[in-house]
Each structure stands twice: as structure tokens, then as C-alpha cells.
Amino acid sequence: MNMATVTAQRPTLARIARATLIAAAGGIIGNALLWLMVSPLGRLQVGLGEVIAFSFLGGLAGGVLYGILSRLLNQPNRPFIVICIVVLVLYAFGPIWAAQTPYREGAEPFNLLTVLVTEVMHLISGGFVIGIFTRLTIEGHGS
């Protein structure tokens, strides 16, 4: 493989930045819609503002990780997917722990509805991050 081929495989920073914005927006919109649909069913112990902020941070973290991997590796998608899945599995414990102990000072422990909804929110954000970065950063896709 010559150097031109290796360079062509690496996504540009502009593509990564665009994918970051799209992944974050997808997570924000998806999670906000879920929050709005579920909140009439019972009391959610996370506010819509928190949902939006943490969804944005998830997309941003995905962008930083993908940017680093794309500079270190010729083909970053597989390691990126593996790391994202590991993070999602670890994050699955967060809402469960928050049902036992408040996730921040002044908060009350999560109820069952909040645990279930936040678990789905993690999957929504993770799905957008994995899907967007592994597709839109490739040359010829999403142009």
C-alpha cells in the first residue's frame, strides 16, 4: 500500500467535525423526543436540559475519540466501534447505580422509569455516534 492510499483513507478534520455535529444533534433530538414522550407517563428524575447537555457531550466525546483514532490508525472504524460498545456497556451500569445512590449531590435516586429511559437514551446516543462516524467520515459517503 502506498502513502497516497493510506492518506486517502483518513477522514479529514472537516468530515469529523461535521459527523460530530450530526451525531450530537441526532442524540439530542432522539433523546429529547423520548423524554417528551415518556415524561407524561411518570416522573423522570433527569431534566430535559440535562438530557440535551449529556447527549451533546456524548456526540462530542465520539468526535474526539474518532479524531484521535483516525490520526493514529489507517482504518479507525473497527477499534472505534469496539471502544464505543465497551463504553455503552459500562454506561449501562450508571442508571442502575443512580437508582441506589444519587448521581449528583441534591438529586434523589432514580426510579424505575428513569432507569429504563436513561438506558434507552444511552443506546440512542451510542447508535448515532457509531452509525454517523463509521459512515459519514468515509470518502464518498455523505458528500
Stockholm file with secondary structure:
# STOCKHOLM 1.0

chainA/1-143         MNMATVTAQRPTLARIARATLIAAAGGIIGNALLWLMVSPLGRLQVGLGEVIAFSFLGGLAGGVLYGILSRLLNQPNRPFIVICIVVLVLYAFGPIWAAQTPYREGAEPFNLLTVLVTEVMHLISGGFVIGIFTRLTIEGHGS
#=GR chainA/1-143 SS CCHHHHHHHSCCHHHHHHHHHHHHHHHHHHHHHHHHHHGGGSCCSSCHHHHHHHHHHHHHHHHHHHHHHHHHCSSCHHHHHHHHHHHHHHHHHHHHHHHHSCSSTTCCCCCHHHHHHHHHHHHHHHHHHHHHHHHHTSTTSCC
#=GC SS_cons         CCHHHHHHHSCCHHHHHHHHHHHHHHHHHHHHHHHHHHGGGSCCSSCHHHHHHHHHHHHHHHHHHHHHHHHHCSSCHHHHHHHHHHHHHHHHHHHHHHHHSCSSTTCCCCCHHHHHHHHHHHHHHHHHHHHHHHHHTSTTSCC
//
